[in-house]
């Protein structure tokens, strides 16, 4: 019997995702783009047409979950039908900041990165939230605890397709929380790396469903969002691999020797990574300076490297799991979903993948290549670096790590106040 890897995304999953997601990566050198026909995508497009109301978002989320698995659909419907679970403020497209779930019985203190305050969130947003709470009589956005006995979804909805998919993400967290409590487990029993995978699973189920809608404008918008999201996650994952390599030797690197000109290709449409590596690109090619003496410090690069085990890796793992079981027999699909969402007790990703029949690097690579459309393409960037599959990084500062150990939430990647399981 193979002992499961319980401390994050398994090495064979990272290796398979790397080999499948790197080929034909949007934003590579012009020659690669010309050969593959893949064009770079700078940001997630969402033309805000057609606009979707909160009610429409909830309805399509329930519809998508029901079509995928009736048991999951029933869980999602139970959440969506309960107005006491939602604190939703409707805002103009592109202005949403609040997207989080406060799980039942959570209580956050000031040293917790999810703790909200006027100082942390900004006076303008804080005043706007306070006014909305007073108008609706629903204090929520400014709260740092939840004693309602059920997970609470705090959300700003901006009528876009993206807003629907992100709402599905938060509902996924609430459903997982409900399921875990139903099995006499709580968030503290849930493996840390599984929390986002649970939410991304429902997000991808809903987004794929939206691409199949009869309304051509809605389907086209959803397809564009899906393609751009896939590209963004693949970029982040690849940059994370490069950042991890930059940390080899405990903070000493030989940037030119390791990467040469290849880095420019993967970074030319990733502005954050461009900024991150600009100092390294122009350093002494011997690379013997310590990163702490450069404009970009070690922690900044660690944060970029976090994508491998963090949001990008978790998003991609959930994406291929959903695609893999989409056409499986109903009983098999339900069983794997139960594993993902905690219905069969706490399970790490390794156990979930094995239960789904994705038992090796080759299985992961084949499924991911089908998902990302990279069949027949050779890897161009990340496989040229050292083998990084076993590389692990602390995804938090010391304070965040301590909070995580005590089952406290962490901020999400876009700096909205969001619970780590949410």
Protein Blocks (a to p, Z undefined) as FASTA:
>chain_A
ZZddfkbccfklmmmmmmmmmgopahiafklmmmnopacdfbdcdehpacddfklmmmmm
mmmmmmmomklmmmmmmmmmmmklpccddddehiafbdcdddehiacdfklmklccfkln
opklmmmmmmmmmmnopafklpcbdfeopacdddddehiaklmmmmmmmmmmmmmmmmmm
mnopafklpcfklmmmmmmmmmmmmmmmmmmpfblklmmmmmmmmmmmmmmmmmmmmmmm
mmmmmmggihpacfklmnmmmlmmmmmmcmklmmmmmmmmmmcfklpacfklpmbdfklm
mmmmmmmmmmmlmmmmmmmmmmmmmmgcfklmmmmmmmmnopnopadfklmmmmnopabf
klmmmmmmmmnopghiacfklmmmccfklpccdfbdfklmmmmmnopacddfkopacdfk
ZZ
